[in-house]
Amino acid sequence: MLSPQKSKYYFPNLDASRFWAFIPVYLTHCFYSSNSTIINSNFYVFVQHHLKLGLLGLDYFFVLSGFLITWIIIEEQKQTKNFSLKNFYVRRGLRIFPLYFLMVCIGFFIQFISKTYFDSFINTLPNFFYFLSFTLNFYIIENGKEFLFFLVFFWSVSVEEQFYIFWSLCLKYLSNYLKGFALTMILVSISFRIYFLDNDNQLVFNTLSSIANFGCGALLAFYCFHFPSIRESVSNITKKTILLVYVLFAICFIFYNQIFCYPLTVVLERFIFSIFFCFIIAEQVYCKNSFFKLGNNKFFDFFGKLSFGLYCYHGLIITLYIKIMGNSYLLSNKLWVLFVAPTIIFIATLLASLASFNLFEKKILKLKKRFN
């Protein structure tokens, strides 16, 4: 339930869920080797074969954004009879822009230093305009993603920002049509995926492909906010039902490539997982019969609050790791590649995110309170 000790917009357990959503993203990226024996090993092949599982972590973030942003806006409208676009954009900017543009500047600085002083070849970065306008995802669709590894990740931030602008305008001026817009987003996403079924770049990076995630999250917020009976029903879901849903989710996750290889399942993939993610959010927020509440673990809860930092810094650290290692013999050591290196990178990511939050982000985030 909403915590009376926290802001009225705060939901316990959802911060910790962000940490777990980051894990498949991390596991998608953290294994690296140039040794053919390791690359052809069963474990490495399994990891590479399941690369798309990292996208499920991003899909969860999209659903969660749809839920939280919608709840925040309709809560503000109820409390103040108004919704301030300016305050909303400032809050979002203070949360995203400092770390986002820090990473972008680091990327352009690395490119400049490499070409000017070390004569190293780095594929030309996209024009700064794509980062400034949050349209990097459309650049990748047209030009590919062969540039600095850690900057490629920001296509998902572009999608998020595009949603923030579109959805905030809809709820500011057309809030009476929230349900209709959310349903339309789901239908548009499914239709888009039918049309571009054979185009992986469009299916992954285009905003229209992922708006079903946001639409499902928005509908969940709308019904939970306006209908106490729904919240009551969720709170009384039995352990058997919870177990069944999580088992089905695990099956879809583990056998992802076997299930989502047919045209129909590919088209419905993001919608199907959005339903699972909506259940997870509702169960964690409202259900009193849960097997566990993620927020009860202070480690998950704390680093879940730093999830954006984890997302940004893990790419930077992996990029530096690959550059530093070069052709090191360790990249031919299976134990190093599959266990030691991912562990070291993960710990370094946690420490970098923690230091960044305490030394840089925290001071800026305090300004958000002025725009509540």
Stockholm file with secondary structure:
# STOCKHOLM 1.0

chainA/1-372         MLSPQKSKYYFPNLDASRFWAFIPVYLTHCFYSSNSTIINSNFYVFVQHHLKLGLLGLDYFFVLSGFLITWIIIEEQKQTKNFSLKNFYVRRGLRIFPLYFLMVCIGFFIQFISKTYFDSFINTLPNFFYFLSFTLNFYIIENGKEFLFFLVFFWSVSVEEQFYIFWSLCLKYLSNYLKGFALTMILVSISFRIYFLDNDNQLVFNTLSSIANFGCGALLAFYCFHFPSIRESVSNITKKTILLVYVLFAICFIFYNQIFCYPLTVVLERFIFSIFFCFIIAEQVYCKNSFFKLGNNKFFDFFGKLSFGLYCYHGLIITLYIKIMGNSYLLSNKLWVLFVAPTIIFIATLLASLASFNLFEKKILKLKKRFN
#=GR chainA/1-372 SS CCCTTSCTTCCTTHHHHHHHHHHHHHHHHSCCCCCHHHHTSHHHHHHHHTTTHHHHHHHHHHHHHHHHHHHHHHHHHHHHSSCCHHHHHHHHHHHHHHHHHHHHHHHHHHHHHHHHHSCCCCCCCCCHHHHHTTCHHHHHHHHCSCSCHHHHTTHHHHHHHHHHHHHHHHHHHCGGGHHHHHHHHHHHHHHHHHHTTTCHHHHHHCHHHHHHHHHHHHHHHHHHHHCHHHHHHHHTCCHHHHHHHHHHHHHHHHTHHHHTTSHHHHHHHHHHHHHHHHHHHHHHHHCSSCSCCGGGSHHHHHHHHTHHHHHHHHHHHHHHHHHHHTTCGGGGCHHIIIIIHHHHHHHHHHHHHHHHIIIIIHHHHGGGGGGC
#=GC SS_cons         CCCTTSCTTCCTTHHHHHHHHHHHHHHHHSCCCCCHHHHTSHHHHHHHHTTTHHHHHHHHHHHHHHHHHHHHHHHHHHHHSSCCHHHHHHHHHHHHHHHHHHHHHHHHHHHHHHHHHSCCCCCCCCCHHHHHTTCHHHHHHHHCSCSCHHHHTTHHHHHHHHHHHHHHHHHHHCGGGHHHHHHHHHHHHHHHHHHTTTCHHHHHHCHHHHHHHHHHHHHHHHHHHHCHHHHHHHHTCCHHHHHHHHHHHHHHHHTHHHHTTSHHHHHHHHHHHHHHHHHHHHHHHHCSSCSCCGGGSHHHHHHHHTHHHHHHHHHHHHHHHHHHHTTCGGGGCHHIIIIIHHHHHHHHHHHHHHHHIIIIIHHHHGGGGGGC
//
